[in-house]
Amino acid sequence: MTPLRLFLVYAPWLAWQLVVSVLRLAADVATPGSAQQPRIVKLSLGDLTDLEVSVLTSSITITPGTLVLAVSPRSSTEPHVAFVQALFGADEQAVVADLEHMRTKVLAATRGGGGR
């Protein structure tokens, strides 16, 4: 892993995600009614290293509207997962897809590759 790639590639993408999340949350608070439908989802962590898990779970937690509640311990019988609470969780598949996209970005920054 190269810290430069984390700084030059991942950090700007994460900063943009923070802006988008803040605006979405602000719009929800400022308008009548609420689109909030909290949901807890399970995110597979696959073969992420401890450092990659730390980067990913920290990124999820600092993003407004999401919070990592727990990370399962590594086990030979159970997949390594994170349990994430999403404030806007009406569409569970969309929430998981967004989190998997963030995981892909972390992998691209730590291991190289596309990470679109």
Backbone as XML, in Angstrom:
<?xml version="1.0"?>
<chain id="A" units="angstrom">
  <residue number="1" name="MET">
    <atom name="N" x="0.841" y="-1.176" z="0.000"/>
    <atom name="CA" x="0.000" y="0.000" z="0.000"/>
    <atom name="C" x="0.886" y="1.239" z="0.000"/>
  </residue>
  <residue number="2" name="THR">
    <atom name="N" x="0.448" y="2.191" z="-0.749"/>
    <atom name="CA" x="1.180" y="3.447" z="-0.784"/>
    <atom name="C" x="0.322" y="4.568" z="-0.175"/>
  </residue>
  <residue number="3" name="PRO">
    <atom name="N" x="0.838" y="5.237" z="0.835"/>
    <atom name="CA" x="0.088" y="6.340" z="1.444"/>
    <atom name="C" x="-0.226" y="7.449" z="0.440"/>
  </residue>
  <residue number="4" name="LEU">
    <atom name="N" x="0.650" y="7.618" z="-0.549"/>
    <atom name="CA" x="0.420" y="8.648" z="-1.554"/>
    <atom name="C" x="-0.866" y="8.372" z="-2.334"/>
  </residue>
  <residue number="5" name="ARG">
    <atom name="N" x="-1.085" y="7.104" z="-2.693"/>
    <atom name="CA" x="-2.300" y="6.748" z="-3.425"/>
    <atom name="C" x="-3.533" y="6.973" z="-2.553"/>
  </residue>
  <residue number="6" name="LEU">
    <atom name="N" x="-3.426" y="6.663" z="-1.265"/>
    <atom name="CA" x="-4.553" y="6.929" z="-0.356"/>
    <atom name="C" x="-4.863" y="8.426" z="-0.327"/>
  </residue>
  <residue number="7" name="PHE">
    <atom name="N" x="-3.813" y="9.234" z="-0.271"/>
    <atom name="CA" x="-3.987" y="10.679" z="-0.182"/>
    <atom name="C" x="-4.476" y="11.290" z="-1.495"/>
  </residue>
  <residue number="8" name="LEU">
    <atom name="N" x="-3.901" y="10.868" z="-2.613"/>
    <atom name="CA" x="-4.221" y="11.489" z="-3.904"/>
    <atom name="C" x="-5.474" y="10.932" z="-4.576"/>
  </residue>
  <residue number="9" name="VAL">
    <atom name="N" x="-5.794" y="9.672" z="-4.318"/>
    <atom name="CA" x="-6.922" y="9.042" z="-5.005"/>
    <atom name="C" x="-8.126" y="8.878" z="-4.076"/>
  </residue>
  <residue number="10" name="TYR">
    <atom name="N" x="-7.886" y="8.264" z="-2.942"/>
    <atom name="CA" x="-9.015" y="7.937" z="-2.069"/>
    <atom name="C" x="-9.541" y="9.152" z="-1.299"/>
  </residue>
  <residue number="11" name="ALA">
    <atom name="N" x="-8.663" y="9.965" z="-0.753"/>
    <atom name="CA" x="-9.088" y="11.107" z="0.064"/>
    <atom name="C" x="-9.995" y="12.079" z="-0.699"/>
  </residue>
  <residue number="12" name="PRO">
    <atom name="N" x="-9.684" y="12.456" z="-1.937"/>
    <atom name="CA" x="-10.602" y="13.348" z="-2.656"/>
    <atom name="C" x="-11.965" y="12.693" z="-2.915"/>
  </residue>
  <residue number="13" name="TRP">
    <atom name="N" x="-11.955" y="11.409" z="-3.258"/>
    <atom name="CA" x="-13.224" y="10.702" z="-3.477"/>
    <atom name="C" x="-14.030" y="10.683" z="-2.184"/>
  </residue>
  <residue number="14" name="LEU">
    <atom name="N" x="-13.387" y="10.377" z="-1.052"/>
    <atom name="CA" x="-14.078" y="10.342" z="0.235"/>
    <atom name="C" x="-14.605" y="11.727" z="0.608"/>
  </residue>
  <residue number="15" name="ALA">
    <atom name="N" x="-13.818" y="12.759" z="0.358"/>
    <atom name="CA" x="-14.269" y="14.126" z="0.653"/>
    <atom name="C" x="-15.541" y="14.448" z="-0.128"/>
  </residue>
  <residue number="16" name="TRP">
    <atom name="N" x="-15.597" y="14.039" z="-1.385"/>
    <atom name="CA" x="-16.797" y="14.264" z="-2.192"/>
    <atom name="C" x="-17.986" y="13.491" z="-1.608"/>
  </residue>
  <residue number="17" name="GLN">
    <atom name="N" x="-17.759" y="12.271" z="-1.161"/>
    <atom name="CA" x="-18.827" y="11.480" z="-0.552"/>
    <atom name="C" x="-19.350" y="12.152" z="0.715"/>
  </residue>
  <residue number="18" name="LEU">
    <atom name="N" x="-18.454" y="12.759" z="1.467"/>
    <atom name="CA" x="-18.867" y="13.485" z="2.669"/>
    <atom name="C" x="-19.752" y="14.667" z="2.311"/>
  </residue>
  <residue number="19" name="VAL">
    <atom name="N" x="-19.373" y="15.408" z="1.280"/>
    <atom name="CA" x="-20.177" y="16.558" z="0.837"/>
    <atom name="C" x="-21.563" y="16.095" z="0.399"/>
  </residue>
  <residue number="20" name="VAL">
    <atom name="N" x="-21.617" y="15.063" z="-0.413"/>
    <atom name="CA" x="-22.900" y="14.538" z="-0.898"/>
    <atom name="C" x="-23.767" y="14.083" z="0.273"/>
  </residue>
  <residue number="21" name="SER">
    <atom name="N" x="-23.175" y="13.390" z="1.230"/>
    <atom name="CA" x="-23.929" y="12.886" z="2.382"/>
    <atom name="C" x="-24.440" y="14.021" z="3.266"/>
  </residue>
  <residue number="22" name="VAL">
    <atom name="N" x="-23.608" y="15.030" z="3.483"/>
    <atom name="CA" x="-24.031" y="16.188" z="4.277"/>
    <atom name="C" x="-25.198" y="16.894" z="3.600"/>
  </residue>
  <residue number="23" name="LEU">
    <atom name="N" x="-25.108" y="17.097" z="2.289"/>
    <atom name="CA" x="-26.194" y="17.764" z="1.565"/>
    <atom name="C" x="-27.488" y="16.956" z="1.613"/>
  </residue>
  <residue number="24" name="ARG">
    <atom name="N" x="-27.371" y="15.636" z="1.467"/>
    <atom name="CA" x="-28.567" y="14.784" z="1.529"/>
    <atom name="C" x="-29.211" y="14.866" z="2.906"/>
  </residue>
  <residue number="25" name="LEU">
    <atom name="N" x="-28.407" y="14.789" z="3.949"/>
    <atom name="CA" x="-28.931" y="14.867" z="5.304"/>
    <atom name="C" x="-29.519" y="16.244" z="5.588"/>
  </residue>
  <residue number="26" name="ALA">
    <atom name="N" x="-28.847" y="17.296" z="5.153"/>
    <atom name="CA" x="-29.351" y="18.657" z="5.359"/>
    <atom name="C" x="-30.671" y="18.865" z="4.632"/>
  </residue>
  <residue number="27" name="ALA">
    <atom name="N" x="-30.780" y="18.362" z="3.410"/>
    <atom name="CA" x="-32.028" y="18.487" z="2.659"/>
    <atom name="C" x="-33.157" y="17.741" z="3.360"/>
  </residue>
  <residue number="28" name="ASP">
    <atom name="N" x="-32.858" y="16.588" z="3.919"/>
    <atom name="CA" x="-33.886" y="15.826" z="4.619"/>
    <atom name="C" x="-34.347" y="16.552" z="5.879"/>
  </residue>
  <residue number="29" name="VAL">
    <atom name="N" x="-33.415" y="17.151" z="6.596"/>
    <atom name="CA" x="-33.757" y="17.875" z="7.824"/>
    <atom name="C" x="-34.523" y="19.153" z="7.504"/>
  </residue>
  <residue number="30" name="ALA">
    <atom name="N" x="-34.181" y="19.818" z="6.405"/>
    <atom name="CA" x="-34.764" y="21.120" z="6.065"/>
    <atom name="C" x="-36.128" y="21.031" z="5.384"/>
  </residue>
  <residue number="31" name="THR">
    <atom name="N" x="-36.533" y="19.845" z="4.972"/>
    <atom name="CA" x="-37.815" y="19.718" z="4.282"/>
    <atom name="C" x="-38.819" y="18.987" z="5.170"/>
  </residue>
  <residue number="32" name="PRO">
    <atom name="N" x="-40.102" y="19.284" z="4.955"/>
    <atom name="CA" x="-41.127" y="18.590" z="5.745"/>
    <atom name="C" x="-41.090" y="17.084" z="5.485"/>
  </residue>
  <residue number="33" name="GLY">
    <atom name="N" x="-41.458" y="16.337" z="6.497"/>
    <atom name="CA" x="-41.423" y="14.889" z="6.363"/>
    <atom name="C" x="-39.988" y="14.410" z="6.484"/>
  </residue>
  <residue number="34" name="SER">
    <atom name="N" x="-39.791" y="13.143" z="6.248"/>
    <atom name="CA" x="-38.441" y="12.601" z="6.334"/>
    <atom name="C" x="-38.313" y="11.379" z="5.445"/>
  </residue>
  <residue number="35" name="ALA">
    <atom name="N" x="-37.186" y="11.277" z="4.775"/>
    <atom name="CA" x="-36.902" y="10.115" z="3.938"/>
    <atom name="C" x="-36.113" y="9.072" z="4.725"/>
  </residue>
  <residue number="36" name="GLN">
    <atom name="N" x="-35.868" y="9.348" z="6.003"/>
    <atom name="CA" x="-35.070" y="8.443" z="6.807"/>
    <atom name="C" x="-35.826" y="7.151" z="7.093"/>
  </residue>
  <residue number="37" name="GLN">
    <atom name="N" x="-35.180" y="6.059" z="6.784"/>
    <atom name="CA" x="-35.686" y="4.728" z="7.105"/>
    <atom name="C" x="-34.483" y="3.905" z="7.553"/>
  </residue>
  <residue number="38" name="PRO">
    <atom name="N" x="-34.105" y="4.040" z="8.823"/>
    <atom name="CA" x="-32.898" y="3.365" z="9.304"/>
    <atom name="C" x="-32.940" y="1.857" z="9.070"/>
  </residue>
  <residue number="39" name="ARG">
    <atom name="N" x="-31.796" y="1.311" z="8.749"/>
    <atom name="CA" x="-31.666" y="-0.121" z="8.486"/>
    <atom name="C" x="-30.255" y="-0.548" z="8.862"/>
  </residue>
  <residue number="40" name="ILE">
    <atom name="N" x="-30.149" y="-1.755" z="9.352"/>
    <atom name="CA" x="-28.842" y="-2.348" z="9.621"/>
    <atom name="C" x="-28.579" y="-3.384" z="8.540"/>
  </residue>
  <residue number="41" name="VAL">
    <atom name="N" x="-27.414" y="-3.257" z="7.896"/>
    <atom name="CA" x="-27.037" y="-4.195" z="6.829"/>
    <atom name="C" x="-25.720" y="-4.868" z="7.192"/>
  </residue>
  <residue number="42" name="LYS">
    <atom name="N" x="-25.499" y="-5.999" z="6.564"/>
    <atom name="CA" x="-24.266" y="-6.755" z="6.761"/>
    <atom name="C" x="-23.397" y="-6.546" z="5.526"/>
  </residue>
  <residue number="43" name="LEU">
    <atom name="N" x="-22.162" y="-6.110" z="5.743"/>
    <atom name="CA" x="-21.219" y="-5.871" z="4.655"/>
    <atom name="C" x="-20.077" y="-6.866" z="4.750"/>
  </residue>
  <residue number="44" name="SER">
    <atom name="N" x="-19.894" y="-7.670" z="3.732"/>
    <atom name="CA" x="-18.799" y="-8.623" z="3.709"/>
    <atom name="C" x="-17.473" y="-7.886" z="3.589"/>
  </residue>
  <residue number="45" name="LEU">
    <atom name="N" x="-16.523" y="-8.275" z="4.414"/>
    <atom name="CA" x="-15.199" y="-7.661" z="4.374"/>
    <atom name="C" x="-14.199" y="-8.531" z="3.626"/>
  </residue>
  <residue number="46" name="GLY">
    <atom name="N" x="-14.613" y="-9.732" z="3.276"/>
    <atom name="CA" x="-13.776" y="-10.610" z="2.464"/>
    <atom name="C" x="-12.374" y="-10.763" z="3.016"/>
  </residue>
  <residue number="47" name="ASP">
    <atom name="N" x="-11.398" y="-10.524" z="2.169"/>
    <atom name="CA" x="-9.996" y="-10.721" z="2.549"/>
    <atom name="C" x="-9.286" y="-9.410" z="2.873"/>
  </residue>
  <residue number="48" name="LEU">
    <atom name="N" x="-10.029" y="-8.406" z="3.306"/>
    <atom name="CA" x="-9.397" y="-7.132" z="3.656"/>
    <atom name="C" x="-8.420" y="-7.327" z="4.806"/>
  </residue>
  <residue number="49" name="THR">
    <atom name="N" x="-7.316" y="-6.630" z="4.734"/>
    <atom name="CA" x="-6.357" y="-6.638" z="5.833"/>
    <atom name="C" x="-6.915" y="-5.817" z="6.983"/>
  </residue>
  <residue number="50" name="ASP">
    <atom name="N" x="-6.286" y="-5.903" z="8.139"/>
    <atom name="CA" x="-6.738" y="-5.116" z="9.289"/>
    <atom name="C" x="-6.684" y="-3.626" z="8.987"/>
  </residue>
  <residue number="51" name="LEU">
    <atom name="N" x="-5.645" y="-3.189" z="8.291"/>
    <atom name="CA" x="-5.543" y="-1.774" z="7.927"/>
    <atom name="C" x="-6.662" y="-1.372" z="6.975"/>
  </residue>
  <residue number="52" name="GLU">
    <atom name="N" x="-6.959" y="-2.201" z="5.988"/>
    <atom name="CA" x="-8.039" y="-1.897" z="5.047"/>
    <atom name="C" x="-9.392" y="-1.880" z="5.752"/>
  </residue>
  <residue number="53" name="VAL">
    <atom name="N" x="-9.590" y="-2.780" z="6.702"/>
    <atom name="CA" x="-10.830" y="-2.771" z="7.490"/>
    <atom name="C" x="-10.922" y="-1.466" z="8.272"/>
  </residue>
  <residue number="54" name="SER">
    <atom name="N" x="-9.817" y="-1.031" z="8.848"/>
    <atom name="CA" x="-9.810" y="0.227" z="9.603"/>
    <atom name="C" x="-10.131" y="1.422" z="8.722"/>
  </residue>
  <residue number="55" name="VAL">
    <atom name="N" x="-9.523" y="1.480" z="7.542"/>
    <atom name="CA" x="-9.789" y="2.588" z="6.619"/>
    <atom name="C" x="-11.257" y="2.568" z="6.184"/>
  </residue>
  <residue number="56" name="LEU">
    <atom name="N" x="-11.752" y="1.381" z="5.819"/>
    <atom name="CA" x="-13.131" y="1.274" z="5.351"/>
    <atom name="C" x="-14.126" y="1.611" z="6.450"/>
  </residue>
  <residue number="57" name="THR">
    <atom name="N" x="-13.978" y="1.016" z="7.620"/>
    <atom name="CA" x="-14.960" y="1.261" z="8.681"/>
    <atom name="C" x="-14.901" y="2.699" z="9.196"/>
  </residue>
  <residue number="58" name="SER">
    <atom name="N" x="-13.714" y="3.283" z="9.218"/>
    <atom name="CA" x="-13.599" y="4.697" z="9.602"/>
    <atom name="C" x="-14.276" y="5.586" z="8.571"/>
  </residue>
  <residue number="59" name="SER">
    <atom name="N" x="-14.087" y="5.260" z="7.287"/>
    <atom name="CA" x="-14.709" y="6.041" z="6.215"/>
    <atom name="C" x="-16.231" y="5.959" z="6.291"/>
  </residue>
  <residue number="60" name="ILE">
    <atom name="N" x="-16.745" y="4.767" z="6.562"/>
    <atom name="CA" x="-18.198" y="4.600" z="6.680"/>
    <atom name="C" x="-18.717" y="5.407" z="7.859"/>
  </residue>
  <residue number="61" name="THR">
    <atom name="N" x="-18.026" y="5.339" z="8.990"/>
    <atom name="CA" x="-18.496" y="6.001" z="10.201"/>
    <atom name="C" x="-18.443" y="7.526" z="10.103"/>
  </residue>
  <residue number="62" name="ILE">
    <atom name="N" x="-17.442" y="8.082" z="9.420"/>
    <atom name="CA" x="-17.378" y="9.548" z="9.325"/>
    <atom name="C" x="-18.344" y="10.101" z="8.279"/>
  </residue>
  <residue number="63" name="THR">
    <atom name="N" x="-18.893" y="9.242" z="7.448"/>
    <atom name="CA" x="-19.848" y="9.685" z="6.439"/>
    <atom name="C" x="-21.214" y="9.866" z="7.099"/>
  </residue>
  <residue number="64" name="PRO">
    <atom name="N" x="-21.767" y="11.071" z="7.063"/>
    <atom name="CA" x="-23.064" y="11.300" z="7.699"/>
    <atom name="C" x="-24.128" y="10.331" z="7.166"/>
  </residue>
  <residue number="65" name="GLY">
    <atom name="N" x="-24.874" y="9.751" z="8.084"/>
    <atom name="CA" x="-25.946" y="8.843" z="7.705"/>
    <atom name="C" x="-25.564" y="7.375" z="7.779"/>
  </residue>
  <residue number="66" name="THR">
    <atom name="N" x="-24.299" y="7.077" z="8.054"/>
    <atom name="CA" x="-23.877" y="5.686" z="8.203"/>
    <atom name="C" x="-23.003" y="5.547" z="9.449"/>
  </residue>
  <residue number="67" name="LEU">
    <atom name="N" x="-23.066" y="4.359" z="10.038"/>
    <atom name="CA" x="-22.303" y="4.091" z="11.245"/>
    <atom name="C" x="-21.997" y="2.606" z="11.316"/>
  </residue>
  <residue number="68" name="VAL">
    <atom name="N" x="-20.740" y="2.268" z="11.520"/>
    <atom name="CA" x="-20.371" y="0.865" z="11.713"/>
    <atom name="C" x="-20.665" y="0.524" z="13.170"/>
  </residue>
  <residue number="69" name="LEU">
    <atom name="N" x="-21.537" y="-0.456" z="13.360"/>
    <atom name="CA" x="-21.930" y="-0.864" z="14.704"/>
    <atom name="C" x="-21.002" y="-1.922" z="15.277"/>
  </residue>
  <residue number="70" name="ALA">
    <atom name="N" x="-20.541" y="-2.828" z="14.426"/>
    <atom name="CA" x="-19.672" y="-3.914" z="14.883"/>
    <atom name="C" x="-18.957" y="-4.533" z="13.700"/>
  </residue>
  <residue number="71" name="VAL">
    <atom name="N" x="-17.817" y="-5.129" z="13.985"/>
    <atom name="CA" x="-17.075" y="-5.908" z="12.996"/>
    <atom name="C" x="-16.880" y="-7.282" z="13.617"/>
  </residue>
  <residue number="72" name="SER">
    <atom name="N" x="-17.276" y="-8.302" z="12.882"/>
    <atom name="CA" x="-17.140" y="-9.656" z="13.413"/>
    <atom name="C" x="-15.668" y="-10.051" z="13.454"/>
  </residue>
  <residue number="73" name="PRO">
    <atom name="N" x="-15.309" y="-10.897" z="14.410"/>
    <atom name="CA" x="-13.926" y="-11.371" z="14.436"/>
    <atom name="C" x="-13.669" y="-12.316" z="13.272"/>
  </residue>
  <residue number="74" name="ARG">
    <atom name="N" x="-12.422" y="-12.409" z="12.862"/>
    <atom name="CA" x="-12.068" y="-13.354" z="11.800"/>
    <atom name="C" x="-12.303" y="-14.767" z="12.314"/>
  </residue>
  <residue number="75" name="SER">
    <atom name="N" x="-12.833" y="-15.604" z="11.428"/>
    <atom name="CA" x="-13.122" y="-16.983" z="11.796"/>
    <atom name="C" x="-12.972" y="-17.861" z="10.572"/>
  </residue>
  <residue number="76" name="SER">
    <atom name="N" x="-12.601" y="-19.113" z="10.790"/>
    <atom name="CA" x="-12.471" y="-20.033" z="9.657"/>
    <atom name="C" x="-13.830" y="-20.548" z="9.205"/>
  </residue>
  <residue number="77" name="THR">
    <atom name="N" x="-14.859" y="-20.369" z="10.027"/>
    <atom name="CA" x="-16.186" y="-20.890" z="9.675"/>
    <atom name="C" x="-17.170" y="-19.806" z="9.251"/>
  </residue>
  <residue number="78" name="GLU">
    <atom name="N" x="-16.957" y="-18.591" z="9.685"/>
    <atom name="CA" x="-17.882" y="-17.496" z="9.374"/>
    <atom name="C" x="-17.171" y="-16.423" z="8.551"/>
  </residue>
  <residue number="79" name="PRO">
    <atom name="N" x="-17.865" y="-15.824" z="7.587"/>
    <atom name="CA" x="-17.232" y="-14.734" z="6.821"/>
    <atom name="C" x="-17.015" y="-13.504" z="7.711"/>
  </residue>
  <residue number="80" name="HIS">
    <atom name="N" x="-15.963" y="-12.771" z="7.417"/>
    <atom name="CA" x="-15.620" y="-11.534" z="8.129"/>
    <atom name="C" x="-16.573" y="-10.449" z="7.633"/>
  </residue>
  <residue number="81" name="VAL">
    <atom name="N" x="-17.375" y="-9.861" z="8.538"/>
    <atom name="CA" x="-18.378" y="-8.877" z="8.130"/>
    <atom name="C" x="-18.385" y="-7.677" z="9.058"/>
  </residue>
  <residue number="82" name="ALA">
    <atom name="N" x="-18.963" y="-6.590" z="8.542"/>
    <atom name="CA" x="-19.241" y="-5.406" z="9.345"/>
    <atom name="C" x="-20.752" y="-5.204" z="9.341"/>
  </residue>
  <residue number="83" name="PHE">
    <atom name="N" x="-21.280" y="-4.774" z="10.464"/>
    <atom name="CA" x="-22.692" y="-4.444" z="10.566"/>
    <atom name="C" x="-22.790" y="-2.932" z="10.544"/>
  </residue>
  <residue number="84" name="VAL">
    <atom name="N" x="-23.515" y="-2.422" z="9.550"/>
    <atom name="CA" x="-23.567" y="-0.982" z="9.306"/>
    <atom name="C" x="-25.010" y="-0.496" z="9.415"/>
  </residue>
  <residue number="85" name="GLN">
    <atom name="N" x="-25.197" y="0.578" z="10.180"/>
    <atom name="CA" x="-26.508" y="1.210" z="10.270"/>
    <atom name="C" x="-26.532" y="2.339" z="9.256"/>
  </residue>
  <residue number="86" name="ALA">
    <atom name="N" x="-27.540" y="2.329" z="8.393"/>
    <atom name="CA" x="-27.711" y="3.376" z="7.380"/>
    <atom name="C" x="-28.985" y="4.142" z="7.692"/>
  </residue>
  <residue number="87" name="LEU">
    <atom name="N" x="-28.888" y="5.432" z="7.750"/>
    <atom name="CA" x="-30.037" y="6.282" z="8.061"/>
    <atom name="C" x="-31.064" y="6.266" z="6.935"/>
  </residue>
  <residue number="88" name="PHE">
    <atom name="N" x="-30.578" y="6.215" z="5.695"/>
    <atom name="CA" x="-31.463" y="6.171" z="4.533"/>
    <atom name="C" x="-31.395" y="4.752" z="3.958"/>
  </residue>
  <residue number="89" name="GLY">
    <atom name="N" x="-32.098" y="3.827" z="4.586"/>
    <atom name="CA" x="-31.974" y="2.425" z="4.227"/>
    <atom name="C" x="-33.202" y="1.819" z="3.593"/>
  </residue>
  <residue number="90" name="ALA">
    <atom name="N" x="-34.002" y="2.615" z="2.923"/>
    <atom name="CA" x="-35.226" y="2.085" z="2.313"/>
    <atom name="C" x="-34.923" y="0.949" z="1.338"/>
  </residue>
  <residue number="91" name="ASP">
    <atom name="N" x="-33.862" y="1.091" z="0.575"/>
    <atom name="CA" x="-33.479" y="0.077" z="-0.404"/>
    <atom name="C" x="-32.208" y="-0.619" z="0.085"/>
  </residue>
  <residue number="92" name="GLU">
    <atom name="N" x="-32.386" y="-1.794" z="0.679"/>
    <atom name="CA" x="-31.259" y="-2.506" z="1.272"/>
    <atom name="C" x="-30.173" y="-2.816" z="0.247"/>
  </residue>
  <residue number="93" name="GLN">
    <atom name="N" x="-30.572" y="-3.236" z="-0.960"/>
    <atom name="CA" x="-29.573" y="-3.560" z="-1.983"/>
    <atom name="C" x="-28.763" y="-2.334" z="-2.377"/>
  </residue>
  <residue number="94" name="ALA">
    <atom name="N" x="-29.407" y="-1.179" z="-2.439"/>
    <atom name="CA" x="-28.695" y="0.054" z="-2.794"/>
    <atom name="C" x="-27.695" y="0.436" z="-1.703"/>
  </residue>
  <residue number="95" name="VAL">
    <atom name="N" x="-28.090" y="0.262" z="-0.447"/>
    <atom name="CA" x="-27.175" y="0.564" z="0.662"/>
    <atom name="C" x="-25.952" y="-0.340" z="0.586"/>
  </residue>
  <residue number="96" name="VAL">
    <atom name="N" x="-26.182" y="-1.642" z="0.423"/>
    <atom name="CA" x="-25.071" y="-2.596" z="0.344"/>
    <atom name="C" x="-24.200" y="-2.296" z="-0.878"/>
  </residue>
  <residue number="97" name="ALA">
    <atom name="N" x="-24.826" y="-1.962" z="-2.006"/>
    <atom name="CA" x="-24.053" y="-1.647" z="-3.219"/>
    <atom name="C" x="-23.169" y="-0.420" z="-2.991"/>
  </residue>
  <residue number="98" name="ASP">
    <atom name="N" x="-23.688" y="0.602" z="-2.317"/>
    <atom name="CA" x="-22.881" y="1.795" z="-2.027"/>
    <atom name="C" x="-21.700" y="1.452" z="-1.113"/>
  </residue>
  <residue number="99" name="LEU">
    <atom name="N" x="-21.953" y="0.623" z="-0.115"/>
    <atom name="CA" x="-20.881" y="0.220" z="0.795"/>
    <atom name="C" x="-19.842" y="-0.644" z="0.081"/>
  </residue>
  <residue number="100" name="GLU">
    <atom name="N" x="-20.300" y="-1.516" z="-0.801"/>
    <atom name="CA" x="-19.363" y="-2.338" z="-1.582"/>
    <atom name="C" x="-18.534" y="-1.479" z="-2.526"/>
  </residue>
  <residue number="101" name="HIS">
    <atom name="N" x="-19.145" y="-0.401" z="-3.039"/>
    <atom name="CA" x="-18.397" y="0.526" z="-3.896"/>
    <atom name="C" x="-17.288" y="1.208" z="-3.084"/>
  </residue>
  <residue number="102" name="MET">
    <atom name="N" x="-17.607" y="1.579" z="-1.847"/>
    <atom name="CA" x="-16.591" y="2.184" z="-0.991"/>
    <atom name="C" x="-15.488" y="1.175" z="-0.706"/>
  </residue>
  <residue number="103" name="ARG">
    <atom name="N" x="-15.847" y="-0.086" z="-0.471"/>
    <atom name="CA" x="-14.845" y="-1.137" z="-0.258"/>
    <atom name="C" x="-13.937" y="-1.261" z="-1.483"/>
  </residue>
  <residue number="104" name="THR">
    <atom name="N" x="-14.521" y="-1.191" z="-2.673"/>
    <atom name="CA" x="-13.747" y="-1.251" z="-3.915"/>
    <atom name="C" x="-12.780" y="-0.079" z="-4.011"/>
  </residue>
  <residue number="105" name="LYS">
    <atom name="N" x="-13.221" y="1.101" z="-3.612"/>
    <atom name="CA" x="-12.351" y="2.285" z="-3.628"/>
    <atom name="C" x="-11.186" y="2.127" z="-2.651"/>
  </residue>
  <residue number="106" name="VAL">
    <atom name="N" x="-11.471" y="1.565" z="-1.479"/>
    <atom name="CA" x="-10.401" y="1.331" z="-0.508"/>
    <atom name="C" x="-9.391" y="0.348" z="-1.089"/>
  </residue>
  <residue number="107" name="LEU">
    <atom name="N" x="-9.876" y="-0.723" z="-1.695"/>
    <atom name="CA" x="-8.977" y="-1.713" z="-2.306"/>
    <atom name="C" x="-8.148" y="-1.095" z="-3.433"/>
  </residue>
  <residue number="108" name="ALA">
    <atom name="N" x="-8.760" y="-0.245" z="-4.223"/>
    <atom name="CA" x="-8.022" y="0.411" z="-5.300"/>
    <atom name="C" x="-6.919" y="1.298" z="-4.752"/>
  </residue>
  <residue number="109" name="ALA">
    <atom name="N" x="-7.202" y="1.944" z="-3.616"/>
    <atom name="CA" x="-6.203" y="2.830" z="-3.027"/>
    <atom name="C" x="-5.098" y="2.060" z="-2.306"/>
  </residue>
  <residue number="110" name="THR">
    <atom name="N" x="-5.448" y="0.913" z="-1.741"/>
    <atom name="CA" x="-4.443" y="0.176" z="-0.980"/>
    <atom name="C" x="-3.676" y="-0.846" z="-1.799"/>
  </residue>
  <residue number="111" name="ARG">
    <atom name="N" x="-4.350" y="-1.420" z="-2.796"/>
    <atom name="CA" x="-3.720" y="-2.490" z="-3.580"/>
    <atom name="C" x="-3.504" y="-2.112" z="-5.040"/>
  </residue>
  <residue number="112" name="GLY">
    <atom name="N" x="-4.041" y="-0.982" z="-5.450"/>
    <atom name="CA" x="-3.957" y="-0.584" z="-6.851"/>
    <atom name="C" x="-5.149" y="-1.126" z="-7.627"/>
  </residue>
  <residue number="113" name="GLY">
    <atom name="N" x="-5.294" y="-0.696" z="-8.840"/>
    <atom name="CA" x="-6.414" y="-1.153" z="-9.654"/>
    <atom name="C" x="-7.371" y="-0.034" z="-9.958"/>
  </residue>
  <residue number="114" name="GLY">
    <atom name="N" x="-8.462" y="-0.397" z="-10.643"/>
    <atom name="CA" x="-9.437" y="0.577" z="-11.140"/>
    <atom name="C" x="-10.216" y="1.275" z="-10.042"/>
  </residue>
  <residue number="115" name="GLY">
    <atom name="N" x="-11.033" y="0.529" z="-9.303"/>
    <atom name="CA" x="-11.811" y="1.106" z="-8.227"/>
    <atom name="C" x="-12.797" y="2.156" z="-8.637"/>
  </residue>
  <residue number="116" name="ARG">
    <atom name="N" x="-13.454" y="1.985" z="-9.778"/>
    <atom name="CA" x="-14.406" y="2.989" z="-10.266"/>
    <atom name="C" x="-15.462" y="3.212" z="-9.305"/>
  </residue>
</chain>
